[in-house]
Amino acid sequence: MDAKQREIADKIKKILVDNLRLPEEDLTDDAKLFGDDIGLDSVDSLEIIAGIDQEFGVSMMGVDREHFQTIETLSKYVMDNLDK
């Protein structure tokens, strides 16, 4: 992960901590957000979408679920779509 993606990942972690009240120590870059690792649900995904849109101006509506798997996949999607 390069420095730009690292910065984005750190901001996404902050969104998850602030909006979903998740413990920061559980949020590794490769932890599965949905399922056994973190255990988020579809309502939580709406909070993530809103937080990313507000923080980065990147819309996540209608985005494939593969981009929501981990903080790393989310940060890559945001980085790839910042200037679109």
N, CA, C and O of each residue as an XYZ file, in Angstrom:
336
protein
N       0.863     -1.171      0.000
C       0.000      0.000      0.000
C       0.906      1.229      0.000
O       1.778      1.368      0.858
N       0.693      2.118     -0.968
C       1.528      3.323     -1.021
C       1.016      4.375     -0.031
O      -0.013      4.188      0.618
N       1.752      5.474      0.069
C       1.442      6.503      1.075
C       0.051      7.107      0.878
O      -0.661      7.361      1.850
N      -0.333      7.334     -0.368
C      -1.654      7.920     -0.653
C      -2.770      6.968     -0.205
O      -3.725      7.384      0.451
N      -2.636      5.691     -0.566
C      -3.648      4.717     -0.163
C      -3.652      4.544      1.356
O      -4.714      4.352      1.947
N      -2.484      4.610      1.997
C      -2.386      4.504      3.458
C      -3.172      5.640      4.123
O      -3.892      5.424      5.097
N      -3.019      6.861      3.578
C      -3.743      8.021      4.111
C      -5.254      7.820      3.984
O      -6.006      8.117      4.913
N      -5.688      7.319      2.835
C      -7.109      7.055      2.610
C      -7.601      5.969      3.566
O      -8.672      6.103      4.158
N      -6.830      4.900      3.717
C      -7.208      3.804      4.618
C      -7.358      4.303      6.052
O      -8.282      3.900      6.758
N      -6.459      5.172      6.478
C      -6.547      5.721      7.836
C      -7.813      6.553      8.021
O      -8.431      6.515      9.085
N      -8.199      7.302      6.993
C      -9.435      8.093      7.073
C     -10.665      7.184      7.084
O     -11.643      7.469      7.775
N     -10.615      6.097      6.323
C     -11.724      5.138      6.330
C     -11.845      4.492      7.708
O     -12.954      4.306      8.209
N     -10.720      4.150      8.320
C     -10.755      3.598      9.682
C     -11.415      4.585     10.636
O     -12.205      4.189     11.494
N     -11.097      5.859     10.490
C     -11.699      6.888     11.343
C     -13.210      6.945     11.134
O     -13.963      7.093     12.096
N     -13.658      6.827      9.883
C     -15.095      6.792      9.589
C     -15.745      5.615     10.318
O     -16.805      5.767     10.925
N     -15.112      4.450     10.257
C     -15.667      3.259     10.899
C     -15.699      3.402     12.423
O     -16.660      2.989     13.072
N     -14.661      3.977     12.976
C     -14.606      4.178     14.431
C     -15.645      5.211     14.865
O     -16.389      4.982     15.819
N     -15.697      6.343     14.168
C     -16.601      7.431     14.555
C     -18.071      7.105     14.285
O     -18.921      7.330     15.146
N     -18.374      6.576     13.099
C     -19.769      6.367     12.702
C     -20.357      5.063     13.229
O     -21.539      5.001     13.567
N     -19.526      4.016     13.299
C     -20.041      2.707     13.696
C     -19.566      2.281     15.085
O     -19.919      1.207     15.572
N     -18.767      3.133     15.708
C     -18.260      2.878     17.055
C     -17.516      1.542     17.167
O     -17.666      0.803     18.140
N     -16.718      1.264     16.151
C     -15.912      0.041     16.163
C     -14.586      0.301     16.863
O     -14.041      1.400     16.759
N     -14.060     -0.682     17.569
C     -12.752     -0.506     18.211
C     -11.642     -0.463     17.157
O     -11.529     -1.361     16.324
N     -10.838      0.578     17.207
C      -9.801      0.773     16.194
C      -8.833     -0.400     16.120
O      -8.345     -0.729     15.038
N      -8.553     -1.027     17.242
C      -7.591     -2.129     17.239
C      -8.087     -3.345     16.451
O      -7.276     -4.188     16.066
N      -9.390     -3.457     16.202
C      -9.939     -4.557     15.401
C      -9.849     -4.290     13.903
O     -10.042     -5.205     13.102
N      -9.563     -3.065     13.517
C      -9.639     -2.658     12.116
C      -8.286     -2.747     11.416
O      -7.637     -1.733     11.158
N      -7.877     -3.964     11.117
C      -6.676     -4.140     10.304
C      -7.056     -3.954      8.842
O      -8.229     -4.051      8.481
N      -6.069     -3.688      8.011
C      -6.343     -3.426      6.596
C      -6.998     -4.602      5.888
O      -7.760     -4.408      4.941
N      -6.710     -5.825      6.338
C      -7.227     -7.001      5.644
C      -8.338     -7.740      6.396
O      -8.744     -8.825      5.978
N      -8.832     -7.173      7.495
C      -9.947     -7.796      8.221
C     -11.210     -7.714      7.370
O     -11.518     -6.664      6.806
N     -11.933     -8.816      7.280
C     -13.188     -8.848      6.521
C     -14.228     -8.006      7.263
O     -14.550     -8.275      8.421
N     -14.748     -6.983      6.578
C     -15.713     -6.084      7.213
C     -17.054     -6.767      7.447
O     -17.711     -6.527      8.460
N     -17.460     -7.623      6.503
C     -18.733     -8.339      6.602
C     -18.413     -9.814      6.820
O     -17.626    -10.398      6.074
N     -19.012    -10.408      7.824
C     -18.705    -11.804      8.133
C     -18.067    -11.922      9.503
O     -18.344    -11.128     10.401
N     -17.222    -12.909      9.653
C     -16.704    -13.274     10.970
C     -15.758    -12.254     11.598
O     -15.780    -12.088     12.818
N     -14.930    -11.567     10.816
C     -13.919    -10.682     11.406
C     -14.550     -9.493     12.139
O     -14.424     -9.380     13.358
N     -15.225     -8.611     11.402
C     -15.801     -7.393     11.986
C     -17.312     -7.533     12.180
O     -17.856     -7.008     13.151
N     -17.990     -8.227     11.279
C     -19.403     -8.532     11.457
C     -20.372     -7.415     11.111
O     -21.437     -7.314     11.720
N     -20.022     -6.572     10.141
C     -20.933     -5.504      9.735
C     -22.105     -6.070      8.950
O     -22.044     -7.196      8.456
N     -23.187     -5.275      8.834
C     -24.354     -5.690      8.069
C     -24.708     -4.626      7.032
O     -23.979     -3.648      6.864
N     -25.827     -4.822      6.338
C     -26.201     -3.923      5.244
C     -26.483     -2.504      5.729
O     -26.216     -1.546      5.005
N     -27.012     -2.354      6.928
C     -27.245     -1.012      7.477
C     -25.902     -0.310      7.700
O     -25.762      0.881      7.422
N     -24.927     -1.053      8.199
C     -23.586     -0.493      8.390
C     -22.975     -0.054      7.064
O     -22.260      0.947      7.006
N     -23.257     -0.807      5.995
C     -22.697     -0.434      4.689
C     -23.214      0.931      4.243
O     -22.496      1.672      3.571
N     -24.446      1.270      4.608
C     -24.984      2.592      4.272
C     -24.222      3.693      5.003
O     -23.985      4.765      4.444
N     -23.841      3.430      6.244
C     -23.021      4.388      7.009
C     -21.655      4.570      6.348
O     -21.139      5.686      6.270
N     -21.077      3.475      5.877
C     -19.781      3.543      5.193
C     -19.912      4.361      3.914
O     -19.087      5.233      3.642
N     -20.947      4.079      3.130
C     -21.183      4.807      1.876
C     -21.310      6.302      2.145
O     -20.684      7.113      1.462
N     -22.119      6.669      3.140
C     -22.320      8.086      3.465
C     -21.026      8.725      3.943
O     -20.707      9.846      3.549
N     -20.282      8.029      4.780
C     -19.027      8.573      5.300
C     -17.985      8.786      4.222
O     -17.291      9.802      4.222
N     -17.867      7.837      3.298
C     -16.896      7.964      2.207
C     -17.305      9.086      1.265
O     -16.461      9.858      0.808
N     -18.599      9.179      0.973
C     -19.071     10.260      0.107
C     -18.784     11.616      0.739
O     -18.337     12.538      0.056
N     -19.036     11.742      2.028
C     -18.807     13.014      2.720
C     -17.316     13.344      2.811
O     -16.926     14.486      2.570
N     -16.491     12.377      3.149
C     -15.057     12.606      3.357
C     -14.295     12.817      2.053
O     -13.423     13.682      1.971
N     -14.629     12.020      1.029
C     -13.829     12.016     -0.196
C     -14.575     12.523     -1.429
O     -13.948     12.815     -2.447
N     -15.905     12.634     -1.353
C     -16.683     13.015     -2.524
C     -16.746     11.909     -3.559
O     -16.927     12.175     -4.748
N     -16.596     10.662     -3.111
C     -16.637      9.497     -3.997
C     -17.918      8.726     -3.693
O     -18.144      8.302     -2.559
N     -18.750      8.549     -4.710
C     -19.996      7.811     -4.522
C     -19.723      6.311     -4.559
O     -19.016      5.816     -5.436
N     -20.291      5.603     -3.598
C     -20.154      4.147     -3.535
C     -21.485      3.460     -3.870
O     -21.573      2.233     -3.823
N     -22.504      4.228     -4.200
C     -23.811      3.646     -4.509
C     -23.698      2.763     -5.751
O     -23.148      3.172     -6.773
N     -24.223      1.560     -5.644
C     -24.218      0.635     -6.762
C     -22.878     -0.027     -7.030
O     -22.721     -0.712     -8.041
N     -21.918      0.163     -6.150
C     -20.590     -0.417     -6.330
C     -20.635     -1.893     -5.952
O     -21.309     -2.277     -4.997
N     -19.913     -2.718     -6.708
C     -19.862     -4.153     -6.426
C     -19.390     -4.425     -5.004
O     -18.562     -3.698     -4.456
N     -19.919     -5.455     -4.438
C     -19.597     -5.843     -3.063
C     -18.107     -6.133     -2.871
O     -17.587     -5.995     -1.764
N     -17.422     -6.532     -3.938
C     -15.989     -6.850     -3.826
C     -15.179     -5.670     -3.290
O     -14.136     -5.877     -2.670
N     -15.635     -4.445     -3.515
C     -14.925     -3.260     -3.040
C     -15.168     -2.996     -1.554
O     -14.489     -2.166     -0.950
N     -16.127     -3.696     -0.971
C     -16.475     -3.525      0.444
C     -15.881     -4.608      1.341
O     -16.214     -4.664      2.525
N     -15.028     -5.453      0.821
C     -14.538     -6.597      1.590
C     -13.668     -6.203      2.775
O     -13.851     -6.716      3.879
N     -12.724     -5.295      2.552
C     -11.763     -4.913      3.592
C     -11.483     -3.413      3.508
O     -11.903     -2.751      2.559
N     -10.787     -2.893      4.482
C     -10.365     -1.491      4.417
C      -9.430     -1.291      3.233
O      -9.464     -0.247      2.582
N      -8.603     -2.279      2.955
C      -7.687     -2.174      1.816
C      -8.444     -2.070      0.493
O      -8.090     -1.242     -0.346
N      -9.483     -2.893      0.284
C     -10.232     -2.812     -0.972
C     -11.026     -1.509     -1.059
O     -11.157     -0.932     -2.138
N     -11.554     -1.048      0.071
C     -12.252      0.243      0.082
C     -11.304      1.386     -0.265
O     -11.639      2.252     -1.074
N     -10.127      1.388      0.345
C      -9.182      2.483      0.100
C      -8.692      2.473     -1.341
O      -8.475      3.533     -1.928
N      -8.514      1.288     -1.918
C      -8.097      1.213     -3.326
C      -9.194      1.775     -4.229
O      -8.907      2.535     -5.154
N     -10.449      1.403     -3.963
C     -11.555      1.926     -4.766
C     -11.619      3.450     -4.673
O     -11.749      4.127     -5.692
N     -11.528      3.987     -3.470
C     -11.579      5.442     -3.285
C     -10.424      6.101     -4.027
O     -10.627      7.085     -4.738
N      -9.217      5.572     -3.871
C      -8.050      6.151     -4.531
C      -8.224      6.149     -6.050
O      -7.901      7.132     -6.716
N      -8.732      5.053     -6.593
C      -8.917      4.935     -8.040
C     -10.017      5.848     -8.570
O     -10.057      6.130     -9.768
N     -10.913      6.314     -7.697
C     -12.064      7.104     -8.141
C     -12.091      8.530     -7.603
O     -13.106      9.213     -7.734
N     -11.012      8.987     -7.009
C     -10.975     10.341     -6.446
C     -11.185     11.433     -7.487
O     -11.861     12.423     -7.205
N     -10.641     11.281     -8.643
C     -10.688     12.351     -9.642
C     -11.736     12.121    -10.717
O     -11.691     12.758    -11.770
N     -12.672     11.225    -10.471
C     -13.695     10.936    -11.493
C     -14.936     11.751    -11.252
O     -15.902     11.643    -12.008
